[in-house]
């Protein structure tokens, strides 16, 4: 469902961006609404919530996967360069990334590993997991034992998957803000319905009557209106905002 912690993000305008927090060096969303991107979104898609890191060891080789959200190819390259500087003494810094809700830009690099055994498997994990706007760098410190082509594919794939999960995955979907007034006597009933359907109450204004502001997935808007009309016995006059993009649980 739409997370209440994300609701504050939905009222802002602009492109999908991330910001690096100086204290933790983690990346988080600044805001998620953009008219051009709304046109491009044909279906829900997944993104990583923040920068995350995971490590596996295979026959004494360390595979360190770092994943984070990226808005553009330039941001992806900056992130890759930063990881390379961090792990400057590594044997390999393999990477893959995808930009765009429909994977308009995809790139990968084996960084010296045998062709097709590293970068492409990492990219295939990103695509298979249906994660967009995402870059993954898998750093390898060679442990002295050759893994063979199949072993490399499995190791890089496993590390990339763990890196994505460490970053946390969220779904991006179009939602609409619906505002409507109701009497105090039916507030509890409406709140129970909204919570039961997994919608988020963005705000409630208490005055002579109550005004609720609910975030509803755009694809469910007609069903929501029908249900509220029924619950309120026809005394339902909503004001509906424009679609915006929201982060929801996958």
N, C-alpha and C positions, 0 to 999 in steps of 0.2 A: 504494500500500500504506500501511498505518498507519505513520506516521513515528515513529522511535525518539525523536525529540526531543519528540513530543507525548505519549509514554507516561506521563510523570509526571503529566499533567493528568487522566488517566482515573480515578485512584483517589480523587479529591476529590468531594465532594457539594455541590450548590447549583445556582443558575441559571447560564445562559450569560452571562458577564460579560466586559467588557474593561477594561483598566487603562491609563491614560496614563502613560508613562514620562517622568519629569521631564527627563531629559537630551536626549531626541530628540523629544519631543512625539508619538511614535508610540503607537499603541494595539495591545495584544496581549491574547490570551485569558488570563484567570485560571483558570477551570475550566469544564467543559463537561457536567457531569452533573446532571440534574434529573428527578425522577420524573414530575412533571406534564408536562414537555416530552416525556418518553419516550412518554407516552400519546398526545400530539398528533402525534408523528412517524409518518406513514404510509409514508414513503419517504425515501431519501437526499436531501439537498439541499445546495446550495453556499453558502458564506459567503466574505467577504473576510477575509484573515488579519490585516491591520493597516491603518492609515491609509496611503493612497498618493496620489500626485499626478502628473498628466501635463498637458502643455500642447501645443496646436496653434495654428497661425496660419493664418487664412483671409482673404485679401485685407486684410492688415494688422490684422484684428481678432484679439485674443488670446483664446483659450478655455482656461481653466485648470480642470481637473476634479480635485476632491478627493473621494475615496471612503473610507469607513471603516465598520466594523461598528457596529451599534447594537442594543441589547437591547429598547428600548421607544420609543414615540413621543416621550416626554419627552426621552430621550437624543438622538434624532434632531434635535429642535428645538434643543437646546443646541448640538449640533454645527453646525447651520445658522447659528445666531446667531454662533458663534465665527468661522466663515468670513466671514460678513458684516462682522464687526468687523475681521478681518484685511484684507479687500479693501473697505474702506469707500468708496473712491473709484472703484470699478468702475461700469460702465454698468449691468450686471445681475448678480445672483447667483441663478441659476436652480437649483431643487433638485427632487429626487424621493427617496422612500425607501419601503421595504417592511419590515414587521415581522411575524414569525410564520412558521412552517414552511410554511404554506399561504397566505401573503400575506393574513393577516387584516386588516392595516392597510396601506393604500397612500395616499400623498399626493404631489402634485406642484404646482409653481408656475412660471408663465412669468416672473414678476417684471418685468412691463412689456413683454416681447417680445410680438409678435402671438400671439393665442390659438392654442394647439395647436402652436406651432413650437419650443418649448423644453422646458418641464417634462415634457410628455407624451412626447416622444421620449426624454428621459433615462430616464423610468420604463419605457418599452418596452424599452430596452436592458437594464435591470436584470432585467425579467421574462423577456426572451428568453434572457438568459444564465443564468436559473434561480438567481439569487443571492438569498438571503434575509437578513433582519436587516441591511440595508445602506442607507446613505444616500449620495447623491452630490450635490455642489454643483458646478455649472459656472459659473464666473465669466467674464464677458465684458468686455473693454475694447474699445470700438468703435474701429475703425480708419479710419473715414471713408467706407467704401463699403458701401452697402446690399447685403445678400445675397439678399433675396427669401425667400419662405416656404420653398421647397425647399432653398435654400442654408442657411438657419438650421437646418432639421431635420437636414440632413446634418452640419453642423458640430457641433451639440450632441450628436448621436448618436455621432459619431466621438470627440469629447472624452470623453464618458461611458464609452465602451468602453475607451479608453486608461486612464482613471482606475481602472476596475475591475482591469485587468491590472496596473497599477502597485501596487495594494493587495495583489495576490496572492490567488488563489482556492483554497479547500480544500473538500473534501466532508465533511459531517457524516453519520455513519452509526452505528447501534447496533452495539456490539461487546460481547463477553463475555470475561471473564478465565477461562481454563481452566488449572488447576494439576494436575500429575500427576508421579508419581515414575517413574524409570527407571534402569537400570544404566548405568555409565560406558561399557560396551562398545558401547552403541547410541546414545550421545549424539550423535556426529557424524552418524549417519544421520538421526536425528530433526531435528537442526538444519538439515541440508540440505533436508529436506522442508518444514519451516516456512518457511525462506527462499525456497525455490522457489515456494511458494504465495502469497508476499507477506504473510504474517502477521508480527507483531512479537513478539519475546521481551521481555516486560516485565521479567523478572528470572529468575535462576537461583540456586538454593541448592545449595551443594556440601556434602555430608555423607557418610554411609556410602553413600547413593544420591543421585542428582541429582534435584532437584525443579525442573521448568520451569514458568514462568508465562507463558502465551501469550495475546495479545489476538486474538480471532477474530471476524470479522463475524458477527452473530447469524444472518444468513441462511445462513451456511456451517457452522453448528455441527454439524449432523448428519453432514455429509460429513467434517468434521475428526475427529469421534469415530470414524467408520467407518475412516478412513485410519490413525489411530493404533492402533486395535485390531488392524488388519492388520499394521502395521509392527512392533508389539510382541508379535505372536502371542498376542493375548488378554490379555497382562499389562498391562492399562491400566485404572486406576481413577481417573478424573478427578474433581476438585471444580470445579464451575462456579459462577461468581458471577453476580450480576444484570446485566442489560443496562445499559450506560452509553453516553454519546455520545462519539465520537472524531472528531478531525480527521484526514482522510486525504488523500492526493493525489487530485486530481480525475480 
